[in-house]
C-alpha cells in the first residue's frame, strides 16, 4: 500500500549493495498518467523532487539520492505518462511499421526498454526497480508484467522483493500474517513469485510468524526480513543487515561478495538523528500544504524536514519541527502569530498561489522585527523581499505579479521566457528547473556558509525578483549576496549580521541537495543561529 515504506526499502537495498562494492542504480516507477510529478497537488502526492537535470519527480527519488549520496539521472524515473507518450510518439512516426499498437506487447516492451536504458546510462551492476502502488492495482499491472517477462528472459538475474504490512490490531495484540499471505497470492496471479518479503510491522517479526509466512507464501524463512517501526528511516539499512539482507540478495542474484558492509559513518549519523538526549532546538515551518482531512501531510515538505535533521545531527542537536498553518495567521488568528515566539527559528518553504500568502508575510515580519532566525526557500525568499519592500521601504503595494498581475510595485515578477509558456497554458515542465550556477559576494552570510565563490543549486519557479527594484532594495539595507554569474538574477537575499542574526532567503531549493553525510551549509548556518537564539 502507499506509504508502507517501499521507497525506504529500495533506498536501503541500494545503499547496502553499494557498500558491498557494486555500482547500483535505483528506478522509481509511478503508475500515474502524469508525465512527471510537476503538475501533481502536493497535498495529495507529497513533495515534487527536482533532479539536477530539472526533471520533476516523485519524492522517493529524493530518498534515493540521499541514501546513495549522489545525483540521479532522468532515466531513473518512470511514469505511465512517460511510457505512453513515448509509445504514441513512435506510433505517429510509423515506428511500429503499421502494426496494431497494443498495451501488450508494445507498452510492456517500452517499460522493459526503459529499465535497460537506466542500467546502461548508469553503467550499474545492479538495478533496483521500485514499482509504486499496491499489488492488485489496475494501474501498475503492466509494470509487474514487464518485470515478469524480464525474469523469464533472465531467470538468474531478476529477484522479486515484496514489501508488505503485518498489522497488530490493538484489540487483539497479535500480529496478523493473513493480509501478506493474500498479497503474495495476488502477486502469484500475475505469474510472479516473491523471492523476498520485507515484513513491515509495528514491531519485529518473531520466528513463529516467519515460519508461518515461509510455509504459506513459498518463501524461505531466511528471506523474510523484519522491518519494524523505527525512530528514523536511516536505521532501516542497519536493521536489514541484522537479517543479512545484502548477503541474501547477492546470493539470490548469484553475485560474489566483494567486501563486508561497514556503514561506520552511516551508523554514527543514524545514532545522532535518533539521539533523544540531544539538546533540542525548536523550528517552525510556516506553510500551507497541510490540509488532508483531519491529518497533517508533512510529506509536502519532506526534503526540508530531512535537511533540518541532517544539519541538526551535525551540530549535535535534535530538531523539534512544528507545523504552523499560514492560513490561520492570514485569517487573523492572533494566537497563531504570537505562538511563533515559542520557536528558535522560522522557515517559510516553497509554494505556489495566493492562499496563505499574507499569513506568511506576517510571519516573516515577525521574524525580522523580533530578530528571530529566518530561512526562506524560493517563495519564502520572494515573500521576504516583498515584506521588506512594504514595511521597511514603505512600498505598501509591493507584491508579486503571481498574485496581483497589475501590482503597483511588482517587486517579484514573471521571468520573460515564462510569459510565453503561460500564454500557451504550457505548465508542465516549463518552469526554471534544475541546477544553475550562482556567484556569491564576499563578506556575506552566504559566502561564509558555503566557503566558496561559486555554487550550483536546483531551482523550481517561474517568478524572480524584479531588477527594477534591486538598487532601491539594496540602498534600503537588503543584500543580494548571491546572483547569477551575469548578475541579472537574484539568487540569495539576506540582511547583514549587524542588522539581524540570520535573515536569509534563497531563490533556489537548497534542501534538494542536502545529504545525510553531507548536510547543506545554509541549513547548518540557520540552525547555528537558532541554537544561539535558544541561549538568548
N, C-alpha and C positions, 0 to 999 in steps of 0.2 A: 504494500500500500504506500501511498505517497507519504513522505516524511519518516519512513521507518528507518532510514539510515543507509540506503544504497550508495549514496554519494560518498559518505564517510568510509564505507566498506571498500569501495572502488579506490578511493584515495589511499587507504591504508594498504591495500594489496599492492598498489603502485609503489608506495614508499618501501615496503618490505622487500619486494623483488629488486628494486633499485639498490637497496642495501646489500642484497645478495650478489651484486655485481652485474646485473642485467640492465640494459637500456630498455626503458618502458615508455609506452605512450598510453594515455587514457582518453577514451572517447565517450562523450555523453550523447545518448540517443534520446531525443524528446519526440514523442508521437504527435505533438501538435502540428496543425497545418500552417501555423505561423512560419514564415521563412526564417526568422530569427526572433530573439526574445525582446527586441526593442519596442514592439508595439503592445506588449503584454502589461496588464494592470498590476503594479507591484503589490497591491493588497490581495490579489488573487494568486499570483505566481511567485511573489518574492522578488528579490533583487535581480536587476539585469547586470551581469558581469561583462565588462568590456575587455576584450583581448588587446594585446599590443597592436595588432593589425587594425583594430577598430570593429571587429565583429562583435555584435551584441549577443550574448549567450546566457544560458541558464546559470544560476548561482553555484551549481555544483562544479562548474569549471573553475570558479574561484578556489574552492577547496582543493581541486586537483593541483592548481598552481602552488598553493600554499604548502601542501604536503610534499610535492616533488621539488619545491624551491626552484622552479624555472618557469619560463614563459611557454604557453601552448600555442599551437597554430590553428588556423581556420579548419583544417582537416579533422581536428579533434572534436568538432561539434557537428551534430547532425540532427535535423528535424524532418518530419514528414513533408513539411512545406518545401524544404530544400530538395528532397528526393524527387517529389512530384514535379517541381519546377524544372529540374534537370531532364526528367523523362519527357515532359511535354515539349520542352525546347528542342530536344533531339528529334522528337516525332515531327515537329513543324519543319525541321530541316531535312526530312526524309532519312534520318539517321537509322531508322529501322527497316529501310528498304521496302516500304509498302506493307509491312506486316500489320496485323491487328495488334495494337499495343495494349497489354493487359497487366493487371497487378502482378499476376504470376504468369510468366517469369520476369517481365521487364522491370517492374518496380523492385521486386526482390533482388534481382541481379544488380540494380543500381546501388542498393544498400550494401551488398557484398563488395562491389567495386569501391565504394567509399571507405569501407573498413580496410581493404587492402591498401588504398591510397594513403590513408592515415599512417599505416605502418611504414610504407615506403618513404613518405615525407619525413618521418621522424627517424628512419633508419633503426627502428627498435627491434629488440629480440622478442619482446612480448607486448601484445596489445591487450588492454583491459577495457572491455566494452560494457558500459552501463546502459541497460535498456530501461527507460523510465516507464512509470505507470504500474499497474497491478496485473498479476497473472490472471488471464481471463478477459482482459480488456480487448475490445474490438480494435482499438487504435494501434496497439503495439504488436498485433498478431503477425504482421508481415516481417517485422524485425526479428521476432523469435523464429519465424520460419527461415529467414536468411541465415540465422545462427545455426539452425538445424542442418541446413544444406552445407554450410562450412564444415560442420562436424562430419557429415557424410564424406565430403571430399578430402578432409584432413583428419581422420579419426584419432591420430596420436597428437594432434596439435591444438585441439579445442577442448576446453573444460568449462562446464556449466556450474556457476555458483549462484545459489538461490538464497536471497535474504528474506526471512520470514519472521513474523512476530508471534511469540508464545505468551498469551495473556495469563495473568494471575488475578482472576476476579476477586475483588475484595470480600465478597460474601462467602467465597469458598476457601480462599487462602491456598489454593493448589494450582500449580502451573498446568495449563492445558495444551496438549500437543495436537489435538484433533484439527484445528484450523490449518496447521502446517501440513498435516497428512493430506488434507483436501487440496491444498495448494500444489503439493507435489503431484497429485493425481491429475489436477487440472493442467499442469505443465506436461505431464505424460501424454495428455490428449493431443498436444502439438507434435508429438513424436520426439520429445526432449526428456531425457532423464538427468536430474540434478546429480552432479558429481560431489558437490559440497553443499552443506546447508549452514548458513550463518544464522544462528538462532538468537534473534533479538528478544529480550525479555527484561522485566524489571530487576531480575536477579540472575545469578549464574545458573546454568543447567546442572542438574545432578546426573550421576551415571545412569540412574534408572530411566530418566527421560531420553538420554542419549541412546540407550539400548532400544527403547520403545520406538524412537524415530528411525533408528537404523533398520529395524526389522520391518516396520510398516512402509518405509519410504525407499528401501533398497539402496541405502547409502551407508557406507562403512562408518562405524562409530567414531573412528579417528578423524573422519572428515566432517563431523558435525561440530561446529565451532561455536563456543559460547560467546555471546555479545551482550552482557548485562548493561543496565543503565550505568553511566559513569559521570563524574563531575565535569569533565570536559572531553570533547571529541578527540583531543590529542592523546588521550590514554588508549584509544581504540587499537592502534597498531601494537602497542605494548601488550594489551590483553590477548590479541590474536596470537602473538608469539608464545604466550604461555601454553596455547594449544598447538604450537608448532605449525602454524598455518603456512608460512612461507616454504618450509621444507616439504610439506604435503603437496603444495601446489607444484613445486618443481618436480616432485616425484610423479605427479599425475601428468605433467607435460613432458616427462622423460628428459628432463634437463639436469645437468650436473650441478652440484652446489659449489659455486665458485669461491664463496667465503662465508664466514659466520656473520649474522646480523649483530651490529654493535648498538646503534641508536643512542650512544652516550649523550650527545648534545640534545637529542630529542627528549630523552628521559629527564634531563635537567630542566628543560623548558616545560615539559608537561607537569613536573613536580611544582615548578614556580607558579603555573597557572592554577593548579589545584590547591595551593597552599592557603588554607583557611585562616592561618595565624598571621599572614602578612598584613602590614598596616593598610587600612582601607582609604581609598581616595574616591570621592563621590562625583560622578559625572552625569549631567542631564543631557539627553538627546531631545531637542525640541523639533519634533517632526509632525507629519500629518498622515503618513501611511500606516495607521494602526487599526483602522476600523474593519473588523471582520466578525460581525455579530457581537457576541459577548466576550470575544477573545482578542488578545493583542498579538498582532503578527509582526514579530521583531525581524523576521527574515527579509523584510523590505530594506533593512539597513545592515544586512549580515556582515559585509566586508568592513563597515565602520566599527561594528562591535568587535570583530576579531582583531582589527588594527589596534584598538584600545587595549585589548587583552595582551597583545604581543609587547607593546611598549610598557605596560604596567608590569609584566613579568620581568622585563629587562631592568626595571627600576626597583624590583623587589617589592612591588605594591600589588594590592588586589583592587581591581576597579569594580566599584559598585555602580552599575549603569541603571538609570531610571528614565522612564519614558514620560515626556511632557507633551501633551497634545496641543499644538499651536492653535487649533480651532477653539479650544477652551479659553486661551488667553485672548484670542481675537474677539470672542463673544462677550468680553468684559468680565471674565471670572477673575476678580482681584486676588483671590487666594492662589490661583494657578500661577500668576505672575510673582506674587510675594514668595511663593514656595521656592522660587529659583535661588533665594538666598541660602537655602539649605545645602547647596552644592558647592563644590570647589572648582567646577569648570562647566562650561556650556558648549555644546556642539549643535550647530544647525546644519544638517546634511543636505544633499541634493534633492531636487524635486522639480515638478512642473506645475503650472496652472495657478489659479487665483486663490483657492481655498487655503485658509490658514496663514496667508502671507503677512497680513497686518499683525497677526499674533507673533509671528517670527520676528518681525521688525521691532515690536515692543520688547521681546526677549533680548534682542541684540542691543537695544538702547540700555536696557537694564544692566547687561554685562559691561558695556562701555562706561556708564556712569558710576557703577559700583566697583569698577576696577577688577572685575571677575574675569579670569582667563576665558577667552572665547576663541573658537576654531570654526570657521565657516567653510563648507565644502560646496563648490560650484554655485548653486543657487544661494547657498549660505554666504558666499563672498559677495555676490551681486546685491543681496539684501543688506549686507553690512555697508556697502558703498552707498546704497540708497538712504539708509538710516543716517549715515554721516552727512550726506548732502542735505537732508531735510533738517536735522536737528543741530548740526554744527555750522554748516554754511548758510542755513536759512532758506534753502530752496524747498519750500513747503510742498510743492507739487512734484518733487523729484519722484520718478517711478521707472519701471521697466515697460517697454512697449509690448512685452508679452502679455501684460495685464491691461495697460492703457495705451492703445495704439496712437492716440493723439496727445500723449502726455506733454505738458508744458515744458518740463525739464526731463527729457528722456535720457537719464544717466546711464541706463542699460538699454541697448538697442539690438535689433536683429542684425546678424552678420550679413553683409551684402549678398554673398553667394546663397545664403539661406532663403532670401526673399524669393528667388527663382523656384526653389523647391516648394515653398508653401503656396505660391501662386498656382502650382500644378497639383496641390494637395498630395505632394510626394513626401510622406512622413517616414516610412520605413528605411532605415539605413542611410539617412541623408544628413544627420547631424554632423558636427565636427567630432569625429570619432577616432579613438586610438591614440598612439603615442606621438607627442610633439615636443620639440626641444624648447628650452627657455633659458634666458640669461639672468643671473642674479646680481643684485647690487651689493657691493662691499659694505660692511658695517651694519647690515640689517639682521633681523632675527632669522629670516630665511637662509641667508648666506652662512650665518653662524651654525645653523642646524645641519645643513647639507655638507658644509665644509668643502664646497667646490663652486666654481663659477658658472658651470652649465649643467643642466639636468634634463631629464626626459620623463614626462609624465603622461598619463592617459586621460583623455577628455571624452565628454559626452554632453554636448549642449549646442544650442543654436544662437544664443544671445551672448553679447560681450559688453564690457564697459565701453561706453561711448567716448571716443577720443576727444570729442569737442569739450569734454568736462575734465579731462585729465589734469591739465595745468591748474585749473581752479581748485580741484580737489587736493592736489599736492601743495599748493600755496596755503590751503586751509589746514595742513598738518598730516594728511594721509600720505603714506609712502607706497608707491608701486615698486616693490622690491624684486619682482620677477616679471619679465616681459618676454615676448617672442624675440628671437635674435635680431630681427629688424626693428624692434621697438614699437611695433604697431599694435600688438595685442597685450593687454594687461593680464598677467597670469597669477600674480600674488599681490595682495594688498595687505598692509599692516600699519599699526601705529607704533612709533618708536618706543623703546623701553622707558624713556623719560616721561612718556605720556600714559603708558598702560603696561602692566606686567606681561600680558600676552593677548593681543587682539590682532588676529591674522586670518585671512581667508584665501582660498585657492580657487582659481577658475577650473582647475583640473580635479581629478579624484585621486588623492594620494592613497586612499585606503585600498585601491586596486593593486598596489604594488607592495603592500605590507606583507611580510612573511614571518612565520613563527621564529625562525632562526636569524632573521634579518628585519627587525622592526623598522617602520618608516620614521625617519628623523623628525618630521614635523609633528607626528603624533607623540613621539617621545618628548619633544620640546614642550608641547602643550601640557603633557602630564607632569613634567617637571614643574611648570608654572602652577598647576593645580595642587601639587604637593606643597609648594611654598604658600599657596593660598590657605591651605589647611593649617599650616603652622601659625599663620597670622590670626 
